[in-house]
């Protein structure tokens, strides 16, 4: 069997890369190597250090401990994200009998070389007390397969002999640091420390030696577990077969909106990430997986992001359908919240400090037997992190249960990690949630000038954005600028099938939709006697019928979610003001505007707001104005195309031109509950002031 299945990793150390680097730069290089493999170092987890002699601010040569700053990630950490501390002031702490977390944090803050450095890692004392210049602490899957086994100490001895020291579980801090350092000092033959239910510590005289020891420990553990697991079936064998992938996606698309609505009913809007990858599928189809999933977290570092355990939902795809699954998901989430609230109350009284505030009680990971995993977060990053960390959990559970019985922290130990002030401090380092965090927007016509500006502005405000356009390549280009929070889909708004597919993409990509911006458009100009029936029908097909189809699908999805939403029509000044030679376009825009008013009436009882933004003459970046429309409008006004921009500016009350970004700001106003929660059926003109278009 491929040892990668059991967490084996590659030695990536390149001596040429460290030539000429300072000790701190080399530490960053080493950290990045460790963090580049998530089976070795979790996102945000683990810590590294180096001890060097250097001059302080007064020119005195002192010994400095450089250690990872709290809240940084090994995969991306840079030299400026490490904290420098005066080692001579830290080492005397090893003689103390005890030290509280609060005392430790306050003491270490006084040892920093500069007050503006980040707070040092929770594990700083562990790095300081180990008597070697280079120390690495990670949470490798392969090692944790032993650390999370019931008889892990015995298995570790069989795997590593006297080279590894076993430390029973203790929460990180002063006591654990002292325990580890005493064990290392007392056993000079040791090369590794295994922390029960936690991870690995290595050290060396050089950065390369410490890193190489980590790789060695990981690969020896992977080989050991692989050999022991030979001939066994993962997770007790397969209990049922999964649906084919296309049927699973169909099922998830049908049930995720209701699930998202239930999850968002407490703690605010959520982003959901569905996962039906082979590793997840193997787990959710396992005979013993339900029981294994409820044992607890595979690593303390997971707890803050995945909670103690996931929600497991029993389902047999061969006998049951989406209605049964939807009902079971809703009921499961409600039960999970009740149980989590009881867990919090029970442990807050028993082992907590009594002043903790309960986290969002919703599950972060939902496992559906025979189907897959759904990860939950307040934004895409949080949902993705929960998903990725549970991939690590599945790997550890598989290995530990293949060689022994998988074990985890006790309930009390879990609570003390989940609500540990030092762990929660790292979460405070994240920026505050943005205005549209947790929300998903779908923008039709998203590849054009206005559409791309709207997509960018909503993304800037924190939304995940589905960029839908007839021009699939253009939509992809716009979505790529938004990073993982952007998703492109081809959509012809005159096609029921393609509109449905666009909304399905939003559901499967992010969990649903909260904001729908109908912006797909075209324009034509001709005297009425020269307006063909095809031209008339084409305008009304896109601008009236297309907006209807998008709105109908939006209403269906928003009702299923049950949390309200915002639909914004990007209309036109022409919807209110009559103009020459544009009867097909203007009448279609007028129909569009009245459709919005009708939908506002229908959506009110559902919390669905429908509003219209009416721009005028947005020439910049516009595909419409780069077409024959420019020449046709210029002809209607008796001017040359080059004079249009000045003509439109001069006819406005404010004497200004209107740009895509101006329209995007107006759309954001209606999209945001913070700005317009009590507005529906409204019109916001963004036209510089055109008297004929003033709403009456």
N, C-alpha and C positions, 0 to 999 in steps of 0.2 A: 504494500500500500504506500502511496505517496506520503512521505513524512511531512509534507506541508499540511496535510490534513490534521496532523497532530501538533502543528505550530512550529515546525522547523523553520529556521531562518538562515540567511546567507551572511557571510562575513564580508562587509562592504568597505572595510578600512583600506584607504588608499594613502600610503606613506607620502606620495608626491603632493597630496592635497594639504598636508599639514606643514610642509616645509615653509619656513618663514612666518608662520602664524604665532601670535602671542599666546600665552597659556589660556587666556580667556577666549580667544578666537578658536583655539583648538577644542576647548570645552564645548563651544557652540556647535562645532563640526561633529563632535562625538555625540552630542545630544540629538542633533538632526538625524544622524544615522540610526540611532535607537528608535526615534519617533517615526522614522519612515516606514516601519513595519508595525502596523497596528496590532498584530498578534504578539508583539513584544511590549509596546508601550501604548496604553490607551490615550485618547485625546485628553489633554490636560493633566494626565496622570504621570506618575514617576518623577524622579528628580535626580540630578547629577551635580557633581561638585569637583573642584580642584583647590588644593592648598598651595599657595605660592608666597614667596618673599618679594615684597615691593615697598616702595616708599609711600608714606601717607602724605597728607596735605602739608605737614610741617617738615617734610624731607627726611623723616626718620624711617629706617628700614624695619618693617614689621611683617609678621606672618598673617596672610589674609586668606580667609575661606571665601571662595566664590561659589555660590549655590543658586540653583534655579529660583527665580522669583515666583511667588505665589500667583496663580492664575494664568501663567504662560504654558505653552505647549512645546514639548520636546521636538516635535517635527519641524517647527518653524521658529523656535527661539533664537534670538540674536544676542550678541554680547551685551547689549544694553539692558537686556531683560534679566540678567543675573544680579544677585545682591552680594556686595562685598562686606564682610564682617571681620573685625579684629579677633583673630583666633585666640590670642592670649587671654582675652577677656571671657571667652566662652568655656575654655577647657576646665577651669576650676569648678564649673557646675557639675562635673562628673562626680565630685566628692559629696554632693548633696544626697540626702535620702529621698527627697520628693520635691516636686515642683508642679504647680498647677499650670494649666494651659495659659491662663491670663498672665501669670507671673512670667512664664517663658516668653510670650509674645512681647511683653513690655521690656523684658531684659534684653532680648535680641535686638529690639529697635534701637536700644542705646549702644549696641555694638556695631551698628552699621557705619560704614565709612562716610556716608552722606545721607542726610535725612530724606532726600527726595528719591532714594532708591526704592524699588518695590519691596513690599514685605517679603521676607525670606520664606522659603518653603516650610511647610508643616514639619518636614523631616530634617530640618537644619541640624539639630543636635545629633542625630544619627550620623550625619556626614562629618560633623566636627569630632565626635568621640572615636570614630574608627581611625586607628593610627596609620593611615596610608594617605598619600597625596591625592589619589583619584578614587572616587566612590560613585557607583551607579546603583540606583534603585528603580526597578521596573516591575511590571505585572504580566509576565509572559504567559500566554495560554498554556504552553507545554508544561511549564513549571507549576502553574496553578492546577493542572490536572492532578498533580501529586498533593499540592497544598490544600486542595479541596476534596481530598479523599479521606474517608473515615480513618483509615490506617496509614495516613500520609507519612508519618514519621518513619514507620517501618519500610514503606515503599521508597522513601528518599534514601534511607540507608542502603537499601538494595541497589538503587540506581547510582549513588554517588560515593558510597562507603564513608570513610572518615573525612572526605574532602568537603562535605556539606554539613552545616550546623542547622539544627531544627529549633525554631523558636515558637512556642505555643502562641495562639492568637492574643494580641494586645493591641488596643487602639494606638495609633501613632502618637508620639509625644515623648515626654521626658523618660518615663519608665521604660518604654520599648527601646529608646535610643541607648539607655544605660545597659539594658539587658543584652542587646546586640553587641555593643562594644566590649563588654566583659567577656562574652563568648568568643569573640574574635581574638582578643588579647590572650585568652587562656588556651587557645587551640591554634598554634602557629601553622599547623599543617592544613588548616581549613582554607578553602578557596571560594566557597559560596555560603551564603546564609539563605535558608528557606523560611519564610514567614508564613505560618499556618493561616490558611484562608485569606492570603494577602498577596505574596509575591516574592521577589528575589532581590538580594543585595550582593554586589560584587565590588572588588577593589583592586588596586594595582599600584605599582611604582610608576607606571606611565598610563596615559589615557588609553593607548592602544591595548595595554594589558587588561585594564578593567573592562573595556568594551569586548575584547576577545573572550574574556571569561564569561560575560553575559551570553554571547553567542554559543559558547561551548556548553554552558549549563542548559540553555534552551534546547540545543540539538541532542544532548545526551538524554534529557527528559523525554523528548519526542520519540527517540529511538526506543527507549524503555517502554513507554506507553504503547507504542505501535506494536512492539513484540508481544506485550501482555494482552493486547486487544485482539490479536490475530485469532480468527475463527469465531469471534463474537459478533453479534448483530448490534449495530448502534441502537440505543434507546429501547432495548428489549425486543427488537424486531419490528417489522411494519404491521400496524393494526389495520390500516386501510390504504387504498390507493387514491392519489390526488386526482382531481379533474384535469383534463387536458388544459394547457396554458390559456388558450383562447376562451374556454368556458369559465376558467377561474377569473379571468379579467372581466368577463361579462357579469359574473356573480358579484364580484367586488364593486363594479360600477353601479350595480343595483342597490347594494346595501350600505356603501360608505357614506352617502349623504345623510341618511338617518342616523348613522353612528356619529358622524361629525356634529350633527345637531345636538345629540344627546351629550356629547363630550363638551360642546361649547356652551351648554346651558348652565354650567358651573365653571367659574374661573376664566371666562372670556373665550374669544374665538381661538380655534386650534387649526394647525396644519397637520394633515395626516399623510403618512408615507406608507403605501402598500408594498409588500415585498414577498415575492413568490419564487425567490432564487432556490437553487437545489439544496443548499445547506438548510435553509428554513423549511423547505418542503419535507426534507428527510426527518426533521424534528417534529413537525406538527402531525406527521403520519405515524409516529412511533408509538408502540404499545405502552411504553412506560413514561412517555413524555409528559403527560398531564401531571403525574405525581412529581416527576423530576423538576418541572417548571415551578412548582410551588415550594420547593425546599428553601430557596432564598437566592440572593445575589451571588454571582461567581467571583466577585471581587468587591471590596468596600468602595473602590472608586466608582463603581457602577451605580451605587445606590441613589446618589443625588439626581441622576439622570434617568434611571429606569425604575425607581422605587424598589421595595424589598422583593416583590414578585410581580409577574405579569398577570393580566386577566386571561384565563383560559376559557375558551368557548367551545363546548362540544358541538360537533356538527358532522353529519354523514352525507357527503355530497352525492352519494349514490342513491339516497332515499329521500333527501330533503331538498327544499328549494329556497329561493331568496326570502320568501315571506317568513319562513321559520327562522332563518338565520337573522334577519333583521330584528325580529321580536326577541330572539335570544341575546343579541348584542345589546339592545336597549336595556333589557332586564339585567344583563351581566354588568353593565356599567353602573347601573343604579345600586346593585348589590355591592359592587367593589367599593363605591364611595361610602356606603354605610359601614362596611368592614374596615375601611381605612380610617374613618372618623373614630371608630371604636379603638382601633390600634393606637391612634394618636392619643386619645383620652387616657387609655390604660397606661401607656408608657410615659406620658407626660407626668402622671401622678407617681408612677413607680420609680422611674430612673431619670426623668428629665429635670430641668431646673425650674419648671413651672411657669416660665415666661415665654416659651416658644409659641410661635404663631403657626398654625397648621398650613402646610403647603396645599396647593390645588389637589383635592382628593381623587381626581380622575386617574385612571391607569395611564402609564406612559407607553406600555407595550401590550398589545392584544394579540393573542395567538388563537387562530381559528383552525381547529383540527381538520385535516384534509385540504386546507385552502392556503394558508400562509400567515403572514405577520402584518400587523398595522401598527406603526409607531406614531406617537402623538407628541406634539410640542406646541409651545406658544408661538413659535416661528419655525421656519424651515430648518434652521441650524439646529434647534433643540430637537425637532422630530428626527432629523437625520442622525443626530448624535445618539438618541435613544435606540434607533434602529441599528446603528453600527456597533454600539456596545452590546446589544443583545446578540449580534453575530458572535462576538467574543464569548458571551455567556454560553451559547449553544456549543461552541467548540470545547470549552472547559467542561461543561456537563457531559458531553460525549466521551471525552477522555477519562474523566474521573469515574464515571459510571461504568466504563468498560473494564477498568482495573480494580474497582472497589465500589463502595457506596459513596455517592456524591453528598457532601455536607456543606453547610454554609454557616454564616453567623447566626447566633440565637436572635430571637425577636428583640431582646433588650440591647444586644450589641448592634443590631441593625439600626434601631432607633437612635442610639448614641452617635452613629455615623451620619445618618440622614439629617439629624438636627444638631450636629456638632458645629459650634460657632466658627471654628477654624476652617471647616469645609465650606460652610455657607459663605464665609468671607470671600472666597474665590468667585462666587456667583455675583457678588456685589461689584466686582471689577468689570463686569460686562456693561456695555452702554444701556441706558434705559430703553424700554420698548418704543419703537417708532409709532407714529400716529395710526398706521394701518397694519401694525404687526398682527400676524395671525389671520389676516384676511387675504382672499384670493380675488383677483380681478380678471375678467375676460374682456379683451378689447378687440372688436371687429374692425377691419380696415387698419390693422395695427402696423402695417408696413409703410403707410403713407406719412406725409408730413405731420398732420394733426395726430394720427394714430400713434406714431412712434413717440411723439412728444408726450402724449397722454400716458403711454406705457412707461416711459422713463420717469415721469413725475409720480405716478402711483407707486412705482418700485422704490423711488427715492423716499417716499413716505412709509415704506415698510411692507408693501403688499407683494405677494407672489403674483406674477402676471402671465396670463396665457395670451400670446400674440396670435390672433387669428386673421388670416388674409387669403384672398384668392391667389396672391403671389406667395407661394410657399417659401421660395428662396429669400424674398424680402423679409418675410416674417421671421425666418431663421436668423437673418442678419441682425434684426432688431432684438430678438430674444437673446442672442449671444452676448449682447452688450449688458444684459441684466444678470449674467452669471447663472447660478443654479436656481435663482428665483424667477427665471424667465423660461417659458416653454412655448415653442412655436407649433402651430397647427394650420394646415391648409383648410380654408373654409369659404365656400361659396354660400353667401347668406340666402340665396334663392333656392338652395337645396335643403330639404328637410333632413336628409341623411347626413350631409356635411355639417349642418348646424348641430345635430345630435352628437356627431363625432367630436366636435370641438368641446362641447360640454363634458363628454366622457373623458376627454384628455385632461380637462381640469380636475375632474373627480379622481382619476387614477394618479395624476401627478401630484396634487396637493390636497385632495380630500373633498373638494367642492368649489363653490363660487359664492362670493358675497357681493361683488360689484360687477355689473355688466355695463360696458360702454358700447352702445351701438353707434358705430362711426363709419361703417362701410359705406362708400358712396361713389357717385359718378355725377357727371353734369353734362347737359347738352343745351344748345342754344339754337333756336330757329324760329322764324315767324310761324304762327299757327298754321297758315296755309301750306307751309313746307314741312310741317311736323308729320312724319309718317306714323302709322299705327305701331310699327315695330319700335320706333324711337319712344313713343308714348309708353308702350308696355314695358320697355326695358327700364325706363326711369322708375315706373311704379313697381316693377318687380324687385328692384334693389332697395329703393328708398321707402317704400311702403310695405310691400309684402315681405321683404327681407327683414325689416325691423319687427314686423309681426312675428315671423318665425323665430327670431332670436329671443324676443320677449316671451313668447309662449314657452320655449324650452327653459328660459330663466325662471319663469313662474313655477314650472313643474319642479325644478331642482330646489328652488328656494323654499317652496312649500314642504318638500320632503325634509329639508334641513330644519325647518321650523324656527329659524332664528332671525327672520326678516332679511333685509338686504336693500341695495340701492341699484336702480337701473337709471342710466343717464343716456339720453339721446343727444347726439351731436347733430343739431338741426341746421338751420340757416336763417339769415335775415329774410330770405325770400319766402319763408313760411308765413311771415307777417306782412311783408311789403310786396305789392305787385310790381312787376317789372316787365319791360318789353322783351319779346322774343325768347321767353323761357317758361312757357306755360306748362310743359311736361314736367320739368324739374321743379318749378315752384309749387305746382299743385300737389306733387308727390311729397314735397317737404311740408306742405300744409297738412296733408293727411297724416304724416309722421307726427307732427306736433299734436294733432288732436288725438291720435292713438295714445300718446304719452298721457294726456289728460284722462282718457278713459281708463287706462291701466292704473293711474294713480288712485282712481276710485275703487277699482277692484282690489288693489294691493294693500289698501290702508288697513283692513282688518287683519292682514297677515304680517304687518310690519314691513311691507315692501314699499319703498319710496320710489317714485318715478318722476324725474325732472328732466328739463331740456336746456341745453346750452346752445345758443344761436350765434354762431360766428358770422363774419362777413368778410369776403375778399381776403382770405388767408393765402397769399400767393407764395410765400416762402416755403420751400420744400414740398410743395403740393404737386401731386401727380396730375390732379385735375387741371390745375392752371398751366401745367406744362403740355397739355393736350390742345386739341382744336378749340376748347372752351375759351382760352385766352383770346384767340383771334375773333371768335364769334361775339364775345362780350364787347371787345373793343369796337367791332363793327356796329354793334347795337348802339354804342354811345357816340359813334362818329369820330373815334380817335384811333391812333396807332397802338398796337400792343405794348410798345415801350412806354406809353403814357399812362397805362392802366394804374400802376402803383400810385403815382401822384394824383390821378383822378380820384381814386378811392380815398386817399388821405384827405384831400381837400373837401370832399363831400361830407366828411364826418364832423360832428359838433366839436370833438376834441382835437381835430386835425392830427390824427395819428394813424399809423398802419397797425394792423392786427397780425400777430405772429402765432405760430403753433403753440408756443409756450404759454401765451395768454389764454388760449382755449384750455390747455392742460390744467392751469390753475383753477379755472372755473369748474372743470370736471371734478377736480379734487374736492372742491367745496361741496358739491353734491354727493360725492362718494363717501365723505368722512362724516361719521356720526358726531364726532366732536364739533364739527362746524355746522351741520345742517340736519341734526336728528329729527327735527320737527318740521321739516320742509318737504312737501310733495306737491306734484301738480304745478310746479313753478317753472318760469322761464328766466334764464339769465342771458341777456344779450351781451356778446363780446364783439362789438362792431364799431367802437369808437364813437357811437352815438349817431344813429341814422333815424331821423325824425319819423319817417314813414313806418319804421319798425318798432316804435315805442309800443309796448303792450297796452291794450285798452281794456 
